[in-house]
Structure formats: structure tokens, C-alpha cells
Amino acid sequence: MAAPLCPAPAHHHTLSEAFNLWRKRKRIIGKDKTTDEFGKAIARFEELTGTSMVEAITPAMVRMFISLVEQLPFRPKKAVSALPLTEQIELAHAKALPTLSPPMVGKQLTALRAILSVAKDAEWIAGNPAQGISVEGAAWEGHECDHFRLRTCGASMPRR
């Protein structure tokens, strides 16, 4: 008599596994600036949300992550950056420190979205919980010519 068919126990995939799969698909070996930034975003997500399992991540968790990252201090001193992220946020509030800009927060979301997209493509999750979520003010809304204008006094660069 054949053994009854039982579904195999579900494997819980981690953000680290998805990150490694992303690196493999991008053919990234060794040190890389984008990899460092994405790794930092994943580490921040895990620390701030308390989860590393891709199946457990919800859109609400992604929004909470963005809300917390927006409160992190900008270029903290070494002593501050050594603190847990929640303590860095508390210190930023207490001392009215400058916090991360919307474009910097947007990069954190982009990294998370890309890693979760790989998890979705690998069929570890049914949908990307970061899809459709954005950071207000993160996208450039000016004209491409603005990149070539001087930022002082609103003057444009002299023409030759």
C-alpha cells in the first residue's frame, strides 16, 4: 500500500536567501556599492520589523519600515550609528537631528522591493508586498535640464 500523499512542510525563505538569489541573478561577485546599499536596507528592515521571513512580510510592515527609516538620523556620528536603530530614532527626535531625505528613504524601499520581486519570481511568495508603495518626495519631479543649472541664486550656467 502506498504512503498517503502529504504536502511537504513549507520552507520559510529569508530575506538573506532572496538577497543571495538577487546577487546570483545579477551576477554580482565580491564587493559592489549597490550590493552594500541593498544589504544595509535588508538589515534595517529585519532590525526594525523583527522579521526576516519573506512569507511574513505584509504591505503594512513595508509602510511601517518606511515610516521608521524616515526618522533615522542623517550621517550620524560613530557613537550614534553604533546604537540600535530604534535608539538612533529616539536620539534624532530628542536632539532634533537631521533625518534621511526622501530620496535616501526611497532607495531603501527600492532595495526591499527588488529583493521581494526576486522572491516572487522564485514563487516563494504570491505577490510583492512592497509593490505600489512609494515614498513621497523621493522621485525627481523637475526637468532634466535642472541637473545642469547652478543651485545658487537660481542662476543658470553661462552659455558658451
C-alpha positions in Angstrom: 0.0 0.0 0.0 1.3 3.4 -0.9 2.0 6.0 1.7 -0.6 8.8 1.8 0.3 11.9 0.0 1.1 14.6 2.4 2.2 18.0 1.5 5.8 18.7 2.2 6.4 21.1 5.0 6.7 24.6 3.7 10.2 26.0 3.6 10.4 29.5 5.1 12.6 31.7 2.9 14.6 34.5 4.4 15.4 37.9 3.0 19.0 36.8 3.1 18.2 33.9 0.8 16.3 36.3 -1.6 19.2 38.7 -1.4 21.7 36.0 -2.4 19.4 34.9 -5.2 19.2 38.6 -6.4 23.0 38.7 -6.4 23.3 35.5 -8.3 20.8 36.7 -10.9 22.6 40.0 -11.3 25.9 38.0 -11.4 27.4 40.1 -8.7 30.5 38.7 -7.1 32.5 40.4 -4.4 32.2 44.0 -3.2 29.7 46.2 -5.0 28.2 49.5 -4.0 24.6 48.6 -4.9 25.0 45.3 -3.1 26.2 47.1 0.0 23.3 49.5 -0.1 20.8 46.7 -0.6 22.3 44.7 2.2 22.0 47.6 4.5 18.4 48.1 3.6 17.6 44.4 4.2 19.5 44.5 7.6 17.5 47.7 8.5 14.2 46.0 7.6 15.0 42.9 9.7 16.0 45.0 12.7 13.1 47.5 12.5 10.3 44.9 11.8 11.7 41.9 13.6 11.2 39.6 10.7 13.5 38.0 8.1 10.9 35.6 6.6 9.7 36.8 3.2 6.4 35.0 3.6 5.6 37.0 6.8 6.1 40.4 5.1 3.0 42.5 4.6 2.4 45.8 2.9 1.7 47.3 6.4 5.1 46.1 7.5 6.7 47.8 4.5 4.9 51.0 5.3 6.0 50.8 8.9 9.6 50.3 7.8 9.5 53.3 5.5 8.0 55.4 8.4 10.8 54.4 10.7 13.6 54.8 8.2 12.3 58.4 7.5 13.2 59.1 11.2 16.7 57.8 11.1 19.4 60.4 11.6 21.3 61.6 8.6 25.1 60.9 8.8 25.1 60.1 12.5 28.4 60.2 14.4 30.1 56.9 15.0 28.8 56.6 18.6 25.2 57.1 17.4 25.5 54.8 14.4 26.6 52.0 16.7 23.3 52.2 18.6 20.3 50.0 17.7 18.1 51.7 15.0 15.2 52.4 17.4 17.6 54.2 19.8 19.0 56.2 16.8 15.5 57.3 16.0 14.8 58.3 19.7 18.0 60.3 19.7 17.2 62.0 16.4 13.9 63.1 17.9 15.4 64.2 21.3 18.2 66.2 19.7 16.3 67.4 16.6 18.9 65.8 14.3 18.5 66.0 10.6 16.9 62.8 9.2 17.2 60.9 6.0 15.9 62.6 2.9 13.0 61.2 0.9 15.3 60.1 -2.0 17.5 58.2 0.5 14.4 56.6 2.1 13.2 55.8 -1.4 16.5 53.9 -2.1 15.7 51.7 0.9 12.3 50.9 -0.5 13.7 50.3 -3.9 16.1 47.7 -2.5 13.4 46.0 -0.5 11.1 45.9 -3.5 13.8 44.4 -5.8 14.7 41.7 -3.3 11.0 40.8 -2.7 10.5 40.8 -6.5 13.1 38.1 -6.8 11.3 36.1 -4.0 8.1 36.5 -6.0 9.7 35.4 -9.2 11.1 32.3 -7.4 7.5 31.6 -6.3 8.4 31.9 -2.6 5.6 34.5 -2.2 2.4 35.1 -4.2 2.9 38.8 -4.5 5.4 41.6 -3.8 4.2 43.3 -0.6 6.3 46.4 -1.4 4.8 46.8 -4.9 2.7 50.0 -5.2 4.2 51.6 -2.1 6.1 54.8 -2.6 7.9 57.5 -0.6 6.6 61.0 -1.0 9.2 63.3 -2.4 11.6 60.5 -3.4 11.2 60.9 -7.1 12.8 63.7 -9.1 10.0 65.9 -10.4 12.0 68.6 -12.1 13.1 68.9 -15.7 16.3 67.1 -16.9 17.9 70.4 -17.6 17.7 71.3 -13.9 20.7 69.0 -13.3 22.8 71.4 -15.4 21.8 74.6 -13.7 23.6 76.2 -10.8 21.8 75.8 -7.5 22.8 79.2 -6.1 20.5 82.2 -6.7 18.5 80.3 -9.3 21.0 81.3 -12.0 21.7 79.1 -14.9 25.1 78.2 -16.1 26.6 80.6 -18.6 26.4 79.6 -22.3 29.5 79.4 -24.4 
